[in-house]
Every structure is written in structure tokens, then in C-alpha cells.
Amino acid sequence: MMLHAETTNSLSPGHASKLIGSLIFLDQGAFAHVARAGLNHLKERQYTAQTRMTPDLLRSFSLIRAVLDLQPRRVVHVCPSEYDTLVVVSDASQDFPQQGKAGMLLAHQHGLRVGSFIVIDDPVFSMWDSHPTKIARLELLAVLHDILTFPSHFRGQKVVWWIDNVASLMSLVKGRDDSHELDFMSQLVHLLLGHLHCHIFCEWTPSASNWADGISHPGNSDPWWREHVASKCT
């Protein structure tokens, strides 16, 4: 169906609906979260009179093919497994437009401690829309950044990840989002996790209980970080 649409440079609302139906079967029955995102533009095509292919639809097709090539398996662990467990907390802050910070703390059951702190500025913000408040995007970017930066720590692991932002948390839990930006990052996170054979459970935590809340604001100078984590952290 995708090849025909690309060859003819045409995707009618009816054909878009058929393609969505096939892909929804894959995400619910076979691939789970990995296949849920990247479909917003395809879903929107069902409700327009336009038939010509667009760059957004071509990008969606590219992401769909990436999932099909990956062939992820839907696995739900209901009994104890051989996987080790990681506990991860992440947080982000935005005090001014076009300026944000994010931090992450990772604790392994065998004693490993890992931390990160990043500053997000204009080059990243320019990729998003013009709305000044981007905290949900920053929170989800922190998750994506940490998996990309420390893939060896996540490979073959079972992860409990605590987040204090509901919007970014729900995009991970659902595997998709109505916001194109959150949707894209959520898909990248689940593609990476699938490639790393990493099983993740995401949960909300109050900001006051989030270990990463301090490091996401002042960074390495955070007193809690320096007292409780830095001496054990790599």
C-alpha cells in the first residue's frame, strides 16, 4: 500500500484508512508501543479531500518501514525474569524561552551509579513549534538523550523510570501523542528500547520526590546531588 502511494504520488482518504487499520493491528497485536507513533499525518489524511503525497506522509512511511524492518516482539513479563533492574529518574526545567536544562540519575541493583546533566538551547528549540513553553518536550528529550548516551547500560535490562511530568509520561505509556513533536520522540524512545531489548516501566512521581529535580536546575552544584550521589557516580 505504501509503495503504491509513493509510485502514484497519491493516497486517498479511503486508502489511508485501510493502511491505518493494518498498522493498528500490528501495534495492538504484534509490535506494541514500537508501532504506535508516527501515524498522526496518516490519520489526518482520512479526514481531508487531498490525495497528493506530502513530505510529512513520506516521513511517516519511512518510520513505518523502520519498524517493519526491526520486527520487534511484543513481550509482557508476568513472572520473574533473568533481566537485571535499573531505576532511573529524570527531570527537566525551563526558566526562560529557548533555554532549558535536564538531568538524569541511574541506579543499578549491583551498585552502578550514572548521572547526566545537559543544557538545551536555540538549536534544539528551533526544531519545535513557536510556542514558548516546552517543558513536556524537554522532559521527553531527557529520556531520549539518556538512552542514546548510555545504550550499554540499558541493553538487555529491565527499567523502572520515574518522571514527574504527566504529558511526557503519558506519551511514553501510550507510545504515541497527538503532538507531532512528542509523538516523534516517543517513537524514537521505543525504537531504541526495542533495538536494545530493554523492557521499560514508566511511572509518575511528585517533583518533591524526584531525585533528579535538583540536578535539572543548578546542575552539578545541586546540594542533594553532591551529598548523596556524586561521590558514587560515573
VENZIWO-V548037 format. One record per residue. N is the residue number from 1. PSI is psi in radians with two decimals (* if undefined). BURIAL is # if it has 9 or more other C-alpha atoms within 8 Angstrom, else .. D_CENTER is the distance of its C-alpha to the mean C-alpha in Angstrom with 2 decimals. Layout:
[[N/PSI/BURIAL/D_CENTER] [N/PSI/BURIAL/D_CENTER]]
This chain:
[[1/-0.72/./27.33] [2/-0.72/./24.95] [3/-0.71/./27.64] [4/-0.74/./30.26] [5/-0.72/#/28.34] [6/-0.70/#/27.88] [7/-0.71/./31.51] [8/-0.10/./32.99] [9/0.69/./30.64] [10/2.35/#/30.54] [11/1.83/#/28.28] [12/2.83/#/30.08] [13/-0.66/#/28.60] [14/-0.77/./30.08] [15/-0.59/#/28.60] [16/-0.70/#/25.15] [17/-0.71/#/25.63] [18/-0.72/./26.71] [19/-0.72/#/23.74] [20/-0.74/#/21.33] [21/-0.73/./23.40] [22/-0.73/./23.09] [23/-0.61/#/19.33] [24/-0.64/#/19.00] [25/-0.73/#/21.31] [26/-0.76/#/19.13] [27/-0.58/#/15.94] [28/-0.56/./18.14] [29/-0.38/./20.64] [30/-0.89/#/19.32] [31/-0.24/#/15.71] [32/-2.39/#/13.96] [33/-0.51/#/10.22] [34/-0.49/#/10.04] [35/0.08/#/12.41] [36/-0.56/#/11.59] [37/3.03/#/9.74] [38/0.15/#/11.72] [39/0.04/#/14.87] [40/-0.79/#/15.56] [41/-0.60/#/18.21] [42/-0.69/#/19.74] [43/-0.68/#/20.05] [44/-0.54/./21.66] [45/-0.47/#/24.17] [46/-0.41/#/25.68] [47/0.38/./27.11] [48/2.87/./28.62] [49/-0.06/./31.83] [50/2.52/./30.37] [51/-0.37/./30.46] [52/2.45/./29.90] [53/2.59/#/26.73] [54/2.81/./24.53] [55/-0.62/./22.27] [56/-0.72/./19.27] [57/-0.69/#/20.35] [58/-0.66/#/20.91] [59/-0.69/./17.39] [60/-0.75/#/16.20] [61/-0.70/#/18.77] [62/-0.74/./17.60] [63/-0.66/#/14.06] [64/-0.76/#/15.89] [65/-0.61/./18.24] [66/-0.69/./15.69] [67/-0.75/#/14.65] [68/-0.66/./18.39] [69/-0.61/./19.26] [70/-0.57/./16.90] [71/1.00/./18.51] [72/2.68/#/16.21] [73/2.38/./18.12] [74/1.99/./17.40] [75/2.22/./18.49] [76/2.04/./19.01] [77/2.07/./20.84] [78/-0.11/./23.66] [79/2.83/./25.89] [80/2.43/./25.69] [81/3.08/./24.28] [82/-0.04/./24.95] [83/2.48/./21.51] [84/2.90/./21.51] [85/2.31/#/19.47] [86/2.53/#/17.38] [87/2.17/#/16.92] [88/2.39/#/14.30] [89/2.42/#/14.35] [90/2.77/#/12.61] [91/2.78/#/13.77] [92/2.79/#/14.28] [93/2.65/#/17.39] [94/1.83/#/18.92] [95/-0.47/./22.68] [96/2.73/./23.58] [97/2.49/./22.42] [98/0.37/#/20.74] [99/2.08/#/20.47] [100/2.91/#/17.81] [101/2.74/#/17.23] [102/2.63/#/14.72] [103/2.73/#/15.55] [104/2.49/#/14.59] [105/2.33/#/17.08] [106/2.31/#/17.01] [107/2.19/#/19.98] [108/2.57/#/21.10] [109/-0.32/./23.77] [110/0.18/./26.12] [111/-0.22/./26.14] [112/2.41/#/23.68] [113/2.28/#/22.27] [114/2.43/#/19.71] [115/2.69/#/18.77] [116/2.65/./17.26] [117/2.23/#/17.90] [118/2.65/./16.95] [119/2.25/./18.47] [120/2.16/#/16.74] [121/-2.73/#/19.48] [122/-0.81/./20.75] [123/-0.62/./19.34] [124/-0.82/./15.72] [125/-0.55/#/16.89] [126/-0.28/./18.99] [127/-0.21/./16.13] [128/3.03/./15.34] [129/3.12/./17.96] [130/-0.02/./20.95] [131/2.31/./20.23] [132/-0.50/./20.99] [133/2.11/./18.67] [134/0.48/./15.04] [135/-0.69/#/14.21] [136/-0.68/#/11.20] [137/-0.71/#/9.72] [138/-0.70/#/10.98] [139/-0.74/#/9.61] [140/-0.58/#/5.89] [141/-0.61/#/7.32] [142/-0.73/#/9.06] [143/-0.85/#/6.52] [144/-0.77/#/5.66] [145/-0.75/./9.43] [146/-0.64/#/10.59] [147/-0.69/#/9.48] [148/-0.60/./10.97] [149/-0.62/./13.90] [150/0.92/./14.86] [151/-0.58/#/14.21] [152/-0.50/./17.67] [153/-0.41/./17.03] [154/-0.28/#/14.24] [155/2.18/#/16.15] [156/0.43/#/17.81] [157/2.86/#/16.92] [158/2.22/#/16.29] [159/2.34/#/14.04] [160/2.04/#/14.44] [161/2.12/#/11.90] [162/2.29/#/13.45] [163/2.46/#/12.14] [164/0.16/#/14.79] [165/2.07/#/13.13] [166/-0.72/./13.34] [167/-0.83/./11.58] [168/-0.65/#/8.16] [169/-0.82/#/9.04] [170/-0.54/#/10.17] [171/-0.57/#/7.35] [172/-0.73/#/5.74] [173/-0.76/./9.45] [174/-0.44/#/10.31] [175/0.14/#/7.68] [176/3.02/#/8.61] [177/2.64/#/10.14] [178/-0.49/./13.51] [179/2.20/./12.46] [180/-0.61/#/12.02] [181/-0.82/./10.06] [182/-0.67/#/7.40] [183/-0.80/#/7.74] [184/-0.79/#/7.49] [185/-0.65/#/4.41] [186/-0.71/#/2.87] [187/-0.75/#/5.67] [188/-0.73/#/5.57] [189/-0.85/#/3.63] [190/-0.55/#/6.14] [191/-0.78/#/8.63] [192/-0.78/#/8.87] [193/-0.70/#/9.35] [194/-0.73/#/11.78] [195/-0.61/#/13.53] [196/-0.02/#/13.98] [197/0.78/#/15.21] [198/2.25/#/13.28] [199/2.16/#/13.34] [200/2.43/#/11.23] [201/2.10/./12.60] [202/2.44/#/11.05] [203/2.62/#/13.87] [204/2.54/#/15.05] [205/2.53/#/17.60] [206/2.58/./20.08] [207/-0.64/./19.87] [208/-0.35/./23.29] [209/0.02/./22.15] [210/2.01/#/19.07] [211/-0.53/./20.25] [212/-0.02/#/17.95] [213/-0.71/#/19.33] [214/-0.82/#/22.23] [215/-0.39/#/20.76] [216/-0.15/#/18.30] [217/-1.27/#/21.51] [218/-0.14/./24.43] [219/-2.44/#/22.60] [220/-0.25/./24.83] [221/-0.02/./27.72] [222/2.16/#/26.26] [223/-0.71/./29.14] [224/-0.78/./27.17] [225/-0.81/#/25.12] [226/-0.61/#/28.37] [227/-0.71/./30.31] [228/-0.39/./28.07] [229/-0.76/#/25.58] [230/-0.67/#/26.58] [231/-0.32/./29.60] [232/0.07/./27.64] [233/2.58/#/24.60] [234/*/./24.00]]
